[in-house]
Amino acid sequence: MDLFDRIRNNPGPLGQWSEIAEGYWIFPKLKGELANRMEFNGKEVICWSVNNYLGLGNHPDIRKADADAAAEWGLAYPMGSRMMSGNTDLHDELEQQLAAFEQKEAAVLVNFGYQGIMSAIDALLSPRGRDVVVYDAESHACIVDGVRMYPGKRFAFQHNDIDNLKIQLERATKIVEKTKGGILVISEGVFGMRGDQGKLKEIVELKKQYDFRLLVDDAHGFGVLGATGAGAGEEQGVQDEIDVYFSTFAKSMASVGAFLAGDKDIINFLKYNMRSQIYAKSLPMPFVQSALLRFKMLQDTKHKDKLWENVNALQSGLKARGFDIGNTNSCVTPVYMHGSVEEAMRMVHDLRENHRIFCSIVVYPVIPKGMIILRLIPTAVHTLDDIEESLNAFDAISGKLKGGEYQKEVAWEELYQR
Ligand SMILES: Cc1ncc(COP(=O)(O)O)c(C=O)c1O
């Protein structure tokens, strides 16, 4: 069969919907300044779907710094990979500051979180497959893909299930005793769908019993959890025990780029062995220079305090109105409901068009059949009015969902209205 014929016949689980759903359900376009309210489909909506946690994305000082840095440097400099010709003092400076903040000896920048962590997993594990990697079954796709590249044994433990992690560690330990390899455990600081923190405290406790190193992806914890914003490790009092700390700049920093932090010799090893960095152009200067300002602002806890005021108002408001928000203990706020995929789509259409609320929707096959998750991401730039209006809207739609209103047939064209 021709390769392209196969692709055309099977566009994939999401691709199959592209013709009817693109622009509204998939690849929607949120327009205007990154803010609490943006424009969608020609109308103003309260936006609950971007990870602009600290509100830095649209902060005037940041917008100016981005523009100034672009004017000063352009997007090209420095050219080449960091190792060959793309290194600068500012890259080093940013790394030193990030390391100090994360209470680690050293840090290394990576251009994108996704490829960076994949590459770090690839570099940390033995190319001969002697090691064993043990990772949370609900890990972000970038961890799963990093693990997939590994030719040796890999065991997933049930999500945040410490007893199951122990079982996998027993299996892993037996293997590495023979291969003379090591064990890498991977968890997340915060799981981005459910909003529950990885059980880092319990995981590091297991170091007393088993010999392993811990890598934590703290994309949703960096800048927003812990007294200083150093993340989930700080929040749980186990930052020291995280052997390799990772975060992207894509969320609280509202930018592009990412970093890994840890012991000097290990970070140095990553610097010299992460293929995604050795063979790719280094992070352009405007990203690095404006990251320094973002990082300074991130450490000013007033943004984090405002964020948490909003998180608490939203989450306690939802709970008071009887909504199930699961066991989130982060800013990520999932609202669990029951209904079919069709009902979920009609409900979200109503939410967007009539209540002017834009949030992410998660349905089967990502979660079990019959479940719906509406996921809200509060930020420091939301207002208490936004929260009140959204709570009222959620009351209205959940009443309709329970009353069977969304079971009524609606022409697909209406739902796919753009
Ligand atoms: C948990 C987690 N890890 C990694 C990434 C990837 O980071 P980046 O967007 O910088 O590639 C994301 C998404 O941004 C994420 O949510």
The ligand as a Tripos MOL2 file, in Angstrom:
@<TRIPOS>MOLECULE
LIG
   16    16     1     0     0
SMALL
NO_CHARGES

@<TRIPOS>ATOM
      1 C1          3.8560   18.3620   32.0650 C.3       1 LIG1
      2 C2          4.4260   18.9890   30.8260 C.ar      1 LIG1
      3 N1          5.6870   18.6900   30.4730 N.ar      1 LIG1
      4 C3          6.2320   19.2140   29.3480 C.ar      1 LIG1
      5 C4          5.5270   20.0480   28.5310 C.ar      1 LIG1
      6 C5          6.1510   20.5250   27.2600 C.3       1 LIG1
      7 O1          6.7320   21.7720   27.3790 O.3       1 LIG1
      8 P1          6.9530   22.7130   26.0990 P.3       1 LIG1
      9 O2          5.6260   23.3440   25.7860 O.co2     1 LIG1
     10 O3          7.9730   23.7080   26.5590 O.co2     1 LIG1
     11 O4          7.4490   21.8730   24.9820 O.co2     1 LIG1
     12 C6          4.2140   20.3920   28.8720 C.ar      1 LIG1
     13 C7          3.4350   21.3400   28.0330 C.2       1 LIG1
     14 O5          3.7780   22.4600   27.7850 O.2       1 LIG1
     15 C8          3.6520   19.8500   30.0510 C.ar      1 LIG1
     16 O6          2.3990   20.1310   30.4140 O.3       1 LIG1
@<TRIPOS>BOND
     1     1     2 1
     2     2     3 ar
     3     2    15 ar
     4     3     4 ar
     5     4     5 ar
     6     5     6 1
     7     5    12 ar
     8     6     7 1
     9     7     8 1
    10     8     9 2
    11     8    10 1
    12     8    11 1
    13    12    13 1
    14    12    15 ar
    15    13    14 2
    16    15    16 1
@<TRIPOS>SUBSTRUCTURE
     1 LIG1         1 GROUP 0 **** ****
